[in-house]
Amino acid sequence: MFFATHALSNTSAKTEEEWRALVRNNWSMECDFASGGERALLTTSWFMGDLRFEAADLSRQQWIWSPGPGCDNWRKNAVVIYLIESGIVEIEQDGSKVQLTESSLLVLLDARIPYMQTSTGNSRGMILRVPKSSLEERAKTVSGHEMFMLDSTSPDVALLRSLLGAAAAYGERCSEYGSRLVADHLIDLMEIITDDRTDRRRKQSSDVMLKKVKQFIERNVGNEDLGPEMIANATGISKRYLTRLFERDGSSVMRYLLQQRLERAKKILSSGGERVRICDVAWQCGFVSAAHFSRAFKNQYGNSPTVFQRDGAGADQSMGQTSSAESVRGETAGVDRY
C-alpha cells in the first residue's frame, strides 16, 4: 500500500527553509539536504485520538538530534514508531544503527537519547507518536531505552504494519468519532510491541492485572454473556482474585461492567443522532433487552435514552447522576445479566 503517497496527495511542496523550520519545530532536529537530484518536500500531520501521525517525503535528508524536551515534552512522553513506504532510512542511536526498508517497523522507545536519521533518494514514510500514558493505561509496560526492529516475518507484526499503513493513508480524512475508535484499537494492538509473552519470568502487580482486566472488559463490553467467569478465564486468574482486585479498587466486576456499557451507549447516542435505534444501542452494548437498557440508563444519567438522544449534548450537560445508593440498587437489580 502506498500509504504515504496517498496521505501526501493533496499537499503542497515546501521550500527548504520552510522544511527546516518544520523539522525543528515538530521534531526538535536539524535537517541537512544531500546535493543532487530533485526532491518534493511534502509532509502532512494529524491526530487520531491520542496518536500523532506525520507522513513525509524524506528523500536525501539527514535529521540530527537537537538538545531539549521537544514541543509539549514529547520526547519524554511518547514512543516513536517508524513505518517506511519506499527507499531506505537509517537510524543511529547510542552506538546502535538500523536500516529501515519497506518491510520494516522500528520502535524508538526513548527519543531523549540523541539519534540521527539519514535517508536515501525516493524515501517516504510515516512517523507515529504513541503516548506512553495511553500504553500504561492498558497495562502495557514501556521500559528500556534501546530502539528495536520488530520481526518482519511475524504475522502479528505484518498485521500491525498493515493497519498502521491504512491509518496513515486514510486517517487524516476520518471523522473525529472514527479516528478515536481506530486509535483506541491501534493502541490495544501495541501489545505486540510492548509485551514479551515468551518471558515466563515476567511478573505483574495487582494494579497491572486490574488494568489488564479492565481492558478486556472494555474491548468485549458488547458481549451480553460477559461476566466474572468469562473475564477470569480470559485473563488467566481465579474468580476470587478477580473479585478482590475490584474490591481493592472500591468497586465490583459487575458495577464496572455496567458502567462501561452505559458509557459506550452514551457515546453511541451522542454521535449517532436520532437515526440510531434504542434497541440497536442496547444490543451493541451487551444489554439483554431495550427495556433493561433504558432503566439502567435513566437510573445512571437521570434521563431515558430517548430523551438524551432527542436533546443531544444539552441533555448531556444537564443530566445529573444518581446517588451511590441508587446506582448500587440499579446494579443489583440486574447483576446476573445486562
LUMGUKOL-792799 format. One record per residue (C-alpha): residue number from 1; x, y, z; residue in one letter. Coordinates in nm, 3 decimals. Each point is the difference from the previous one (the first is absolute). Layout:
<recs>
<rec num="NUM" xx="X" yy="Y" zz="Z" residu="a"/>
...
</recs>
This chain:
<recs>
<rec num="1" xx="0.000" yy="0.000" zz="0.000" residu="m"/>
<rec num="2" xx="0.135" yy="0.344" zz="-0.093" residu="f"/>
<rec num="3" xx="-0.123" yy="0.148" zz="0.325" residu="f"/>
<rec num="4" xx="0.235" yy="0.299" zz="0.014" residu="a"/>
<rec num="5" xx="-0.059" yy="0.089" zz="-0.365" residu="t"/>
<rec num="6" xx="-0.375" yy="-0.013" zz="0.060" residu="h"/>
<rec num="7" xx="0.024" yy="0.215" zz="0.313" residu="a"/>
<rec num="8" xx="0.219" yy="0.255" zz="-0.181" residu="l"/>
<rec num="9" xx="-0.212" yy="0.014" zz="-0.318" residu="s"/>
<rec num="10" xx="-0.166" yy="0.334" zz="0.081" residu="n"/>
<rec num="11" xx="0.296" yy="0.178" zz="0.161" residu="t"/>
<rec num="12" xx="0.215" yy="0.278" zz="-0.142" residu="s"/>
<rec num="13" xx="0.379" yy="-0.011" zz="-0.016" residu="a"/>
<rec num="14" xx="0.193" yy="0.211" zz="0.252" residu="k"/>
<rec num="15" xx="0.319" yy="0.195" zz="-0.047" residu="t"/>
<rec num="16" xx="0.318" yy="-0.127" zz="0.166" residu="e"/>
<rec num="17" xx="-0.023" yy="0.287" zz="0.249" residu="e"/>
<rec num="18" xx="-0.360" yy="-0.092" zz="0.091" residu="e"/>
<rec num="19" xx="0.097" yy="-0.365" zz="0.026" residu="w"/>
<rec num="20" xx="0.287" yy="0.064" zz="0.238" residu="r"/>
<rec num="21" xx="-0.229" yy="0.208" zz="0.223" residu="a"/>
<rec num="22" xx="-0.264" yy="-0.273" zz="-0.001" residu="l"/>
<rec num="23" xx="0.250" yy="-0.273" zz="0.096" residu="v"/>
<rec num="24" xx="0.139" yy="0.225" zz="0.272" residu="r"/>
<rec num="25" xx="-0.343" yy="0.084" zz="0.144" residu="n"/>
<rec num="26" xx="-0.164" yy="-0.343" zz="-0.028" residu="n"/>
<rec num="27" xx="0.294" yy="-0.228" zz="0.078" residu="w"/>
<rec num="28" xx="0.268" yy="0.220" zz="0.164" residu="s"/>
<rec num="29" xx="0.252" yy="-0.107" zz="-0.265" residu="m"/>
<rec num="30" xx="0.211" yy="0.180" zz="-0.256" residu="e"/>
<rec num="31" xx="-0.039" yy="-0.102" zz="-0.364" residu="c"/>
<rec num="32" xx="0.278" yy="-0.006" zz="-0.261" residu="d"/>
<rec num="33" xx="-0.058" yy="-0.078" zz="-0.368" residu="f"/>
<rec num="34" xx="0.223" yy="-0.214" zz="-0.220" residu="a"/>
<rec num="35" xx="0.095" yy="0.162" zz="-0.329" residu="s"/>
<rec num="36" xx="-0.121" yy="-0.118" zz="-0.341" residu="g"/>
<rec num="37" xx="-0.333" yy="-0.123" zz="-0.128" residu="g"/>
<rec num="38" xx="-0.347" yy="0.142" zz="0.035" residu="e"/>
<rec num="39" xx="-0.211" yy="-0.039" zz="0.309" residu="r"/>
<rec num="40" xx="-0.358" yy="0.086" zz="0.091" residu="a"/>
<rec num="41" xx="-0.005" yy="0.135" zz="0.355" residu="l"/>
<rec num="42" xx="-0.345" yy="-0.127" zz="0.093" residu="l"/>
<rec num="43" xx="-0.139" yy="-0.066" zz="0.347" residu="t"/>
<rec num="44" xx="-0.326" yy="-0.012" zz="0.189" residu="t"/>
<rec num="45" xx="-0.082" yy="-0.074" zz="0.363" residu="s"/>
<rec num="46" xx="-0.315" yy="-0.067" zz="0.198" residu="w"/>
<rec num="47" xx="-0.136" yy="-0.158" zz="0.318" residu="f"/>
<rec num="48" xx="-0.216" yy="-0.308" zz="0.029" residu="m"/>
<rec num="49" xx="-0.108" yy="-0.014" zz="0.362" residu="g"/>
<rec num="50" xx="0.325" yy="0.006" zz="0.201" residu="d"/>
<rec num="51" xx="0.215" yy="-0.101" zz="-0.297" residu="l"/>
<rec num="52" xx="0.194" yy="0.255" zz="-0.201" residu="r"/>
<rec num="53" xx="0.072" yy="-0.095" zz="-0.361" residu="f"/>
<rec num="54" xx="0.243" yy="0.170" zz="-0.235" residu="e"/>
<rec num="55" xx="0.046" yy="-0.116" zz="-0.360" residu="a"/>
<rec num="56" xx="0.296" yy="0.149" zz="-0.182" residu="a"/>
<rec num="57" xx="0.231" yy="-0.022" zz="-0.299" residu="d"/>
<rec num="58" xx="0.341" yy="-0.049" zz="0.163" residu="l"/>
<rec num="59" xx="0.210" yy="-0.031" zz="-0.317" residu="s"/>
<rec num="60" xx="0.371" yy="0.084" zz="0.031" residu="r"/>
<rec num="61" xx="-0.023" yy="0.155" zz="0.343" residu="q"/>
<rec num="62" xx="0.180" yy="-0.031" zz="0.329" residu="q"/>
<rec num="63" xx="-0.175" yy="0.090" zz="0.325" residu="w"/>
<rec num="64" xx="0.231" yy="0.068" zz="0.295" residu="i"/>
<rec num="65" xx="-0.121" yy="-0.001" zz="0.361" residu="w"/>
<rec num="66" xx="-0.007" yy="0.334" zz="0.184" residu="s"/>
<rec num="67" xx="0.002" yy="0.030" zz="0.380" residu="p"/>
<rec num="68" xx="-0.329" yy="0.063" zz="0.176" residu="g"/>
<rec num="69" xx="-0.324" yy="-0.173" zz="0.100" residu="p"/>
<rec num="70" xx="-0.181" yy="0.077" zz="-0.325" residu="g"/>
<rec num="71" xx="-0.332" yy="0.178" zz="-0.046" residu="c"/>
<rec num="72" xx="-0.239" yy="-0.093" zz="0.286" residu="d"/>
<rec num="73" xx="0.278" yy="-0.215" zz="0.148" residu="n"/>
<rec num="74" xx="-0.071" yy="-0.270" zz="-0.258" residu="w"/>
<rec num="75" xx="0.344" yy="-0.159" zz="0.025" residu="r"/>
<rec num="76" xx="-0.070" yy="-0.107" zz="0.357" residu="k"/>
<rec num="77" xx="-0.366" yy="-0.087" zz="-0.046" residu="n"/>
<rec num="78" xx="-0.015" yy="-0.188" zz="-0.330" residu="a"/>
<rec num="79" xx="0.115" yy="-0.318" zz="-0.170" residu="v"/>
<rec num="80" xx="0.094" yy="0.057" zz="-0.365" residu="v"/>
<rec num="81" xx="-0.076" yy="-0.248" zz="-0.279" residu="i"/>
<rec num="82" xx="0.143" yy="0.020" zz="-0.352" residu="y"/>
<rec num="83" xx="-0.177" yy="-0.157" zz="-0.298" residu="l"/>
<rec num="84" xx="0.172" yy="0.022" zz="-0.340" residu="i"/>
<rec num="85" xx="-0.181" yy="-0.003" zz="-0.336" residu="e"/>
<rec num="86" xx="0.300" yy="0.026" zz="-0.231" residu="s"/>
<rec num="87" xx="0.372" yy="0.064" zz="-0.001" residu="g"/>
<rec num="88" xx="0.238" yy="-0.058" zz="0.290" residu="i"/>
<rec num="89" xx="0.012" yy="0.186" zz="0.332" residu="v"/>
<rec num="90" xx="0.289" yy="-0.064" zz="0.237" residu="e"/>
<rec num="91" xx="-0.040" yy="0.080" zz="0.373" residu="i"/>
<rec num="92" xx="0.300" yy="0.020" zz="0.232" residu="e"/>
<rec num="93" xx="-0.031" yy="0.036" zz="0.377" residu="q"/>
<rec num="94" xx="0.238" yy="-0.062" zz="0.289" residu="d"/>
<rec num="95" xx="0.242" yy="-0.204" zz="-0.210" residu="g"/>
<rec num="96" xx="-0.270" yy="-0.215" zz="-0.164" residu="s"/>
<rec num="97" xx="-0.096" yy="0.032" zz="-0.365" residu="k"/>
<rec num="98" xx="-0.300" yy="-0.145" zz="-0.185" residu="v"/>
<rec num="99" xx="-0.104" yy="0.023" zz="-0.363" residu="q"/>
<rec num="100" xx="-0.369" yy="0.032" zz="-0.083" residu="l"/>
<rec num="101" xx="-0.150" yy="-0.121" zz="-0.326" residu="t"/>
<rec num="102" xx="-0.353" yy="-0.060" zz="-0.126" residu="e"/>
<rec num="103" xx="-0.052" yy="-0.302" zz="0.226" residu="s"/>
<rec num="104" xx="0.136" yy="0.168" zz="0.313" residu="s"/>
<rec num="105" xx="-0.177" yy="0.114" zz="0.315" residu="l"/>
<rec num="106" xx="0.232" yy="0.173" zz="0.247" residu="l"/>
<rec num="107" xx="-0.078" yy="0.110" zz="0.353" residu="v"/>
<rec num="108" xx="0.200" yy="0.277" zz="0.166" residu="l"/>
<rec num="109" xx="-0.077" yy="-0.030" zz="0.370" residu="l"/>
<rec num="110" xx="0.190" yy="0.301" zz="0.129" residu="d"/>
<rec num="111" xx="0.037" yy="0.300" zz="-0.228" residu="a"/>
<rec num="112" xx="0.178" yy="0.190" zz="0.280" residu="r"/>
<rec num="113" xx="0.316" yy="-0.190" zz="-0.094" residu="i"/>
<rec num="114" xx="0.171" yy="0.172" zz="-0.297" residu="p"/>
<rec num="115" xx="-0.061" yy="-0.166" zz="-0.336" residu="y"/>
<rec num="116" xx="0.043" yy="0.076" zz="-0.369" residu="m"/>
<rec num="117" xx="-0.192" yy="-0.112" zz="-0.307" residu="q"/>
<rec num="118" xx="0.133" yy="-0.004" zz="-0.355" residu="t"/>
<rec num="119" xx="-0.211" yy="-0.070" zz="-0.310" residu="s"/>
<rec num="120" xx="0.081" yy="-0.104" zz="-0.354" residu="t"/>
<rec num="121" xx="-0.179" yy="0.127" zz="-0.311" residu="g"/>
<rec num="122" xx="-0.370" yy="-0.071" zz="-0.041" residu="n"/>
<rec num="123" xx="-0.049" yy="-0.064" zz="0.372" residu="s"/>
<rec num="124" xx="-0.352" yy="0.041" zz="0.133" residu="r"/>
<rec num="125" xx="-0.159" yy="-0.114" zz="0.318" residu="g"/>
<rec num="126" xx="-0.193" yy="0.073" zz="0.315" residu="m"/>
<rec num="127" xx="0.113" yy="0.090" zz="0.351" residu="i"/>
<rec num="128" xx="-0.249" yy="-0.072" zz="0.276" residu="l"/>
<rec num="129" xx="0.004" yy="0.125" zz="0.358" residu="r"/>
<rec num="130" xx="-0.176" yy="-0.219" zz="0.258" residu="v"/>
<rec num="131" xx="-0.046" yy="0.150" zz="0.349" residu="p"/>
<rec num="132" xx="0.159" yy="-0.220" zz="0.265" residu="k"/>
<rec num="133" xx="-0.293" yy="0.082" zz="0.229" residu="s"/>
<rec num="134" xx="-0.244" yy="-0.159" zz="-0.248" residu="s"/>
<rec num="135" xx="0.203" yy="-0.321" zz="0.003" residu="l"/>
<rec num="136" xx="0.035" yy="-0.005" zz="0.376" residu="e"/>
<rec num="137" xx="-0.376" yy="0.046" zz="0.044" residu="e"/>
<rec num="138" xx="-0.038" yy="-0.330" zz="-0.186" residu="r"/>
<rec num="139" xx="0.242" yy="-0.181" zz="0.230" residu="a"/>
<rec num="140" xx="0.278" yy="0.007" zz="-0.258" residu="k"/>
<rec num="141" xx="0.350" yy="0.048" zz="0.131" residu="t"/>
<rec num="142" xx="0.220" yy="0.252" zz="-0.179" residu="v"/>
<rec num="143" xx="0.352" yy="-0.062" zz="0.122" residu="s"/>
<rec num="144" xx="0.355" yy="0.013" zz="-0.125" residu="g"/>
<rec num="145" xx="0.169" yy="0.264" zz="-0.209" residu="h"/>
<rec num="146" xx="0.119" yy="-0.184" zz="-0.309" residu="e"/>
<rec num="147" xx="-0.170" yy="0.016" zz="-0.336" residu="m"/>
<rec num="148" xx="-0.091" yy="-0.327" zz="-0.162" residu="f"/>
<rec num="149" xx="-0.135" yy="-0.145" zz="-0.323" residu="m"/>
<rec num="150" xx="-0.306" yy="-0.222" zz="0.010" residu="l"/>
<rec num="151" xx="0.020" yy="-0.339" zz="-0.169" residu="d"/>
<rec num="152" xx="-0.125" yy="0.064" zz="-0.354" residu="s"/>
<rec num="153" xx="-0.070" yy="-0.373" zz="-0.049" residu="t"/>
<rec num="154" xx="-0.250" yy="-0.008" zz="0.288" residu="s"/>
<rec num="155" xx="-0.366" yy="-0.007" zz="-0.115" residu="p"/>
<rec num="156" xx="-0.088" yy="0.213" zz="0.305" residu="d"/>
<rec num="157" xx="0.251" yy="0.267" zz="-0.102" residu="v"/>
<rec num="158" xx="-0.119" yy="-0.016" zz="-0.363" residu="a"/>
<rec num="159" xx="-0.355" yy="0.057" zz="0.119" residu="l"/>
<rec num="160" xx="0.098" yy="0.296" zz="0.217" residu="l"/>
<rec num="161" xx="0.204" yy="0.149" zz="-0.283" residu="r"/>
<rec num="162" xx="-0.289" yy="-0.036" zz="-0.244" residu="s"/>
<rec num="163" xx="-0.245" yy="0.167" zz="0.238" residu="l"/>
<rec num="164" xx="0.241" yy="0.286" zz="0.072" residu="l"/>
<rec num="165" xx="0.048" yy="0.047" zz="-0.373" residu="g"/>
<rec num="166" xx="-0.376" yy="0.019" zz="-0.055" residu="a"/>
<rec num="167" xx="-0.033" yy="0.251" zz="0.282" residu="a"/>
<rec num="168" xx="0.279" yy="0.208" zz="-0.152" residu="a"/>
<rec num="169" xx="-0.164" yy="-0.008" zz="-0.343" residu="a"/>
<rec num="170" xx="-0.354" yy="0.093" zz="0.104" residu="y"/>
<rec num="171" xx="0.015" yy="0.122" zz="0.360" residu="g"/>
<rec num="172" xx="0.028" yy="0.372" zz="-0.068" residu="e"/>
<rec num="173" xx="-0.337" yy="0.001" zz="-0.173" residu="r"/>
<rec num="174" xx="-0.183" yy="-0.213" zz="0.257" residu="c"/>
<rec num="175" xx="-0.273" yy="0.138" zz="0.224" residu="s"/>
<rec num="176" xx="0.093" yy="0.084" zz="0.358" residu="e"/>
<rec num="177" xx="-0.208" yy="-0.292" zz="0.125" residu="y"/>
<rec num="178" xx="0.156" yy="-0.247" zz="-0.244" residu="g"/>
<rec num="179" xx="0.350" yy="0.128" zz="0.071" residu="s"/>
<rec num="180" xx="-0.042" yy="-0.049" zz="0.373" residu="r"/>
<rec num="181" xx="-0.127" yy="-0.356" zz="-0.038" residu="l"/>
<rec num="182" xx="0.277" yy="-0.098" zz="-0.241" residu="v"/>
<rec num="183" xx="0.265" yy="0.158" zz="0.224" residu="a"/>
<rec num="184" xx="-0.129" yy="-0.195" zz="0.302" residu="d"/>
<rec num="185" xx="0.020" yy="-0.327" zz="-0.191" residu="h"/>
<rec num="186" xx="0.350" yy="0.078" zz="-0.129" residu="l"/>
<rec num="187" xx="0.123" yy="0.075" zz="0.350" residu="i"/>
<rec num="188" xx="-0.150" yy="-0.329" zz="0.115" residu="d"/>
<rec num="189" xx="0.203" yy="-0.174" zz="-0.271" residu="l"/>
<rec num="190" xx="0.318" yy="0.163" zz="0.128" residu="m"/>
<rec num="191" xx="0.011" yy="-0.299" zz="0.234" residu="e"/>
<rec num="192" xx="0.184" yy="-0.164" zz="-0.291" residu="i"/>
<rec num="193" xx="0.276" yy="0.253" zz="0.063" residu="i"/>
<rec num="194" xx="-0.005" yy="0.045" zz="0.376" residu="t"/>
<rec num="195" xx="-0.064" yy="-0.350" zz="0.134" residu="d"/>
<rec num="196" xx="0.240" yy="-0.292" zz="-0.009" residu="d"/>
<rec num="197" xx="-0.233" yy="-0.295" zz="0.042" residu="r"/>
<rec num="198" xx="0.287" yy="-0.250" zz="-0.025" residu="t"/>
<rec num="199" xx="0.154" yy="0.128" zz="0.325" residu="d"/>
<rec num="200" xx="-0.153" yy="-0.216" zz="0.274" residu="r"/>
<rec num="201" xx="0.197" yy="0.182" zz="0.266" residu="r"/>
<rec num="202" xx="-0.201" yy="0.313" zz="-0.066" residu="r"/>
<rec num="203" xx="-0.197" yy="0.094" zz="0.310" residu="k"/>
<rec num="204" xx="-0.300" yy="0.223" zz="0.023" residu="q"/>
<rec num="205" xx="-0.116" yy="0.198" zz="0.298" residu="s"/>
<rec num="206" xx="-0.366" yy="0.006" zz="0.099" residu="s"/>
<rec num="207" xx="-0.028" yy="0.352" zz="-0.147" residu="d"/>
<rec num="208" xx="0.129" yy="-0.118" zz="-0.336" residu="v"/>
<rec num="209" xx="-0.230" yy="-0.302" zz="0.007" residu="m"/>
<rec num="210" xx="-0.300" yy="0.220" zz="0.082" residu="l"/>
<rec num="211" xx="0.082" yy="0.220" zz="-0.299" residu="k"/>
<rec num="212" xx="0.023" yy="-0.308" zz="-0.218" residu="k"/>
<rec num="213" xx="-0.337" yy="-0.126" zz="0.124" residu="v"/>
<rec num="214" xx="-0.161" yy="0.339" zz="-0.063" residu="k"/>
<rec num="215" xx="0.146" yy="0.004" zz="-0.350" residu="q"/>
<rec num="216" xx="-0.157" yy="-0.340" zz="-0.072" residu="f"/>
<rec num="217" xx="-0.337" yy="0.119" zz="0.130" residu="i"/>
<rec num="218" xx="0.012" yy="0.317" zz="-0.209" residu="e"/>
<rec num="219" xx="0.086" yy="-0.192" zz="-0.315" residu="r"/>
<rec num="220" xx="-0.276" yy="-0.259" zz="0.051" residu="n"/>
<rec num="221" xx="-0.269" yy="0.212" zz="0.159" residu="v"/>
<rec num="222" xx="-0.243" yy="-0.071" zz="-0.286" residu="g"/>
<rec num="223" xx="-0.011" yy="-0.372" zz="0.086" residu="n"/>
<rec num="224" xx="-0.317" yy="-0.057" zz="0.203" residu="e"/>
<rec num="225" xx="0.152" yy="-0.317" zz="0.149" residu="d"/>
<rec num="226" xx="0.295" yy="0.188" zz="0.144" residu="l"/>
<rec num="227" xx="0.024" yy="-0.060" zz="0.374" residu="g"/>
<rec num="228" xx="0.245" yy="-0.089" zz="0.278" residu="p"/>
<rec num="229" xx="0.059" yy="-0.357" zz="-0.116" residu="e"/>
<rec num="230" xx="0.077" yy="0.097" zz="-0.361" residu="m"/>
<rec num="231" xx="0.220" yy="0.289" zz="0.113" residu="i"/>
<rec num="232" xx="0.195" yy="-0.217" zz="0.246" residu="a"/>
<rec num="233" xx="0.055" yy="-0.275" zz="-0.256" residu="n"/>
<rec num="234" xx="0.110" yy="0.243" zz="-0.271" residu="a"/>
<rec num="235" xx="0.252" yy="0.178" zz="0.224" residu="t"/>
<rec num="236" xx="0.134" yy="-0.316" zz="0.166" residu="g"/>
<rec num="237" xx="-0.102" yy="0.073" zz="0.358" residu="i"/>
<rec num="238" xx="-0.254" yy="-0.143" zz="0.243" residu="s"/>
<rec num="239" xx="-0.343" yy="0.153" zz="0.058" residu="k"/>
<rec num="240" xx="0.095" yy="0.053" zz="0.364" residu="r"/>
<rec num="241" xx="0.311" yy="0.197" zz="-0.096" residu="y"/>
<rec num="242" xx="-0.202" yy="0.193" zz="-0.256" residu="l"/>
<rec num="243" xx="-0.246" yy="0.100" zz="0.271" residu="t"/>
<rec num="244" xx="0.280" yy="0.111" zz="0.232" residu="r"/>
<rec num="245" xx="0.158" yy="0.214" zz="-0.273" residu="l"/>
<rec num="246" xx="-0.317" yy="0.205" zz="-0.037" residu="f"/>
<rec num="247" xx="-0.065" yy="0.012" zz="0.375" residu="e"/>
<rec num="248" xx="0.342" yy="0.161" zz="0.046" residu="r"/>
<rec num="249" xx="-0.104" yy="0.247" zz="-0.266" residu="d"/>
<rec num="250" xx="-0.317" yy="0.085" zz="0.194" residu="g"/>
<rec num="251" xx="-0.232" yy="-0.158" zz="-0.255" residu="s"/>
<rec num="252" xx="-0.119" yy="-0.336" zz="-0.130" residu="s"/>
<rec num="253" xx="0.028" yy="-0.187" zz="-0.329" residu="v"/>
<rec num="254" xx="-0.366" yy="0.043" zz="-0.089" residu="m"/>
<rec num="255" xx="-0.010" yy="0.365" zz="0.102" residu="r"/>
<rec num="256" xx="0.296" yy="0.076" zz="-0.223" residu="y"/>
<rec num="257" xx="-0.152" yy="-0.202" zz="-0.285" residu="l"/>
<rec num="258" xx="-0.328" yy="0.189" zz="0.026" residu="l"/>
<rec num="259" xx="0.185" yy="0.331" zz="0.007" residu="q"/>
<rec num="260" xx="0.191" yy="-0.086" zz="-0.317" residu="q"/>
<rec num="261" xx="-0.316" yy="-0.111" zz="-0.179" residu="r"/>
<rec num="262" xx="-0.179" yy="0.320" zz="0.089" residu="l"/>
<rec num="263" xx="0.295" yy="0.218" zz="-0.101" residu="e"/>
<rec num="264" xx="0.019" yy="-0.173" zz="-0.337" residu="r"/>
<rec num="265" xx="-0.374" yy="0.045" zz="-0.047" residu="a"/>
<rec num="266" xx="0.030" yy="0.367" zz="0.084" residu="k"/>
<rec num="267" xx="0.275" yy="0.047" zz="-0.262" residu="k"/>
<rec num="268" xx="-0.206" yy="-0.177" zz="-0.266" residu="i"/>
<rec num="269" xx="-0.307" yy="0.209" zz="0.077" residu="l"/>
<rec num="270" xx="0.208" yy="0.320" zz="-0.001" residu="s"/>
<rec num="271" xx="0.159" yy="-0.067" zz="-0.336" residu="s"/>
<rec num="272" xx="-0.272" yy="-0.189" zz="-0.183" residu="g"/>
<rec num="273" xx="-0.288" yy="0.246" zz="0.016" residu="g"/>
<rec num="274" xx="-0.364" yy="-0.094" zz="-0.014" residu="e"/>
<rec num="275" xx="0.053" yy="-0.252" zz="-0.276" residu="r"/>
<rec num="276" xx="0.145" yy="-0.251" zz="0.249" residu="v"/>
<rec num="277" xx="-0.262" yy="-0.235" zz="0.144" residu="r"/>
<rec num="278" xx="-0.003" yy="-0.051" zz="0.376" residu="i"/>
<rec num="279" xx="-0.029" yy="-0.377" zz="-0.038" residu="c"/>
<rec num="280" xx="0.312" yy="-0.003" zz="-0.219" residu="d"/>
<rec num="281" xx="0.194" yy="0.200" zz="0.258" residu="v"/>
<rec num="282" xx="-0.109" yy="-0.245" zz="0.271" residu="a"/>
<rec num="283" xx="0.120" yy="-0.293" zz="-0.210" residu="w"/>
<rec num="284" xx="0.334" yy="0.163" zz="-0.086" residu="q"/>
<rec num="285" xx="0.066" yy="0.067" zz="0.367" residu="c"/>
<rec num="286" xx="-0.079" yy="-0.348" zz="0.131" residu="g"/>
<rec num="287" xx="-0.342" yy="0.055" zz="0.158" residu="f"/>
<rec num="288" xx="-0.243" yy="-0.288" zz="-0.029" residu="v"/>
<rec num="289" xx="-0.295" yy="0.229" zz="-0.076" residu="s"/>
<rec num="290" xx="-0.077" yy="0.358" zz="-0.094" residu="a"/>
<rec num="291" xx="-0.224" yy="0.032" zz="0.306" residu="a"/>
<rec num="292" xx="0.279" yy="-0.098" zz="0.237" residu="h"/>
<rec num="293" xx="0.240" yy="0.234" zz="-0.179" residu="f"/>
<rec num="294" xx="-0.244" yy="0.291" zz="0.028" residu="s"/>
<rec num="295" xx="-0.050" yy="-0.057" zz="0.374" residu="r"/>
<rec num="296" xx="0.373" yy="-0.024" zz="0.067" residu="a"/>
<rec num="297" xx="0.075" yy="0.307" zz="-0.213" residu="f"/>
<rec num="298" xx="-0.261" yy="0.214" zz="0.173" residu="k"/>
<rec num="299" xx="0.111" yy="-0.123" zz="0.342" residu="n"/>
<rec num="300" xx="0.357" yy="0.106" zz="-0.080" residu="q"/>
<rec num="301" xx="-0.052" yy="0.325" zz="-0.191" residu="y"/>
<rec num="302" xx="-0.343" yy="0.124" zz="0.106" residu="g"/>
<rec num="303" xx="-0.159" yy="-0.007" zz="-0.347" residu="n"/>
<rec num="304" xx="-0.110" yy="-0.283" zz="-0.226" residu="s"/>
<rec num="305" xx="0.207" yy="-0.083" zz="-0.310" residu="p"/>
<rec num="306" xx="-0.277" yy="0.140" zz="-0.218" residu="t"/>
<rec num="307" xx="0.004" yy="0.338" zz="0.176" residu="v"/>
<rec num="308" xx="0.379" yy="0.013" zz="-0.005" residu="f"/>
<rec num="309" xx="0.005" yy="-0.086" zz="-0.370" residu="q"/>
<rec num="310" xx="-0.264" yy="0.261" zz="-0.079" residu="r"/>
<rec num="311" xx="0.157" yy="0.282" zz="0.201" residu="d"/>
<rec num="312" xx="0.361" yy="-0.084" zz="-0.087" residu="g"/>
<rec num="313" xx="0.289" yy="0.173" zz="0.171" residu="a"/>
<rec num="314" xx="-0.229" yy="0.236" zz="0.189" residu="g"/>
<rec num="315" xx="-0.156" yy="-0.290" zz="0.184" residu="a"/>
<rec num="316" xx="0.344" yy="-0.141" zz="0.063" residu="d"/>
<rec num="317" xx="0.105" yy="0.317" zz="0.174" residu="q"/>
<rec num="318" xx="-0.311" yy="0.018" zz="0.215" residu="s"/>
<rec num="319" xx="-0.030" yy="-0.362" zz="0.102" residu="m"/>
<rec num="320" xx="0.085" yy="-0.070" zz="0.360" residu="g"/>
<rec num="321" xx="0.132" yy="-0.334" zz="0.107" residu="q"/>
<rec num="322" xx="-0.183" yy="-0.199" zz="0.263" residu="t"/>
<rec num="323" xx="0.125" yy="-0.045" zz="0.352" residu="s"/>
<rec num="324" xx="0.232" yy="-0.286" zz="0.087" residu="s"/>
<rec num="325" xx="-0.281" yy="-0.185" zz="0.173" residu="a"/>
<rec num="326" xx="-0.225" yy="0.029" zz="-0.305" residu="e"/>
<rec num="327" xx="0.280" yy="-0.118" zz="-0.228" residu="s"/>
<rec num="328" xx="0.062" yy="-0.304" zz="0.215" residu="v"/>
<rec num="329" xx="-0.373" yy="-0.085" zz="0.006" residu="r"/>
<rec num="330" xx="-0.013" yy="0.032" zz="-0.380" residu="g"/>
<rec num="331" xx="0.306" yy="-0.218" zz="-0.036" residu="e"/>
<rec num="332" xx="-0.126" yy="-0.264" zz="0.241" residu="t"/>
<rec num="333" xx="-0.331" yy="-0.027" zz="-0.178" residu="a"/>
<rec num="334" xx="0.177" yy="-0.127" zz="-0.312" residu="g"/>
<rec num="335" xx="0.313" yy="-0.150" zz="0.147" residu="v"/>
<rec num="336" xx="-0.021" yy="-0.332" zz="-0.186" residu="d"/>
<rec num="337" xx="-0.056" yy="0.123" zz="-0.354" residu="r"/>
<rec num="338" xx="-0.004" yy="0.337" zz="-0.170" residu="y"/>
</recs>
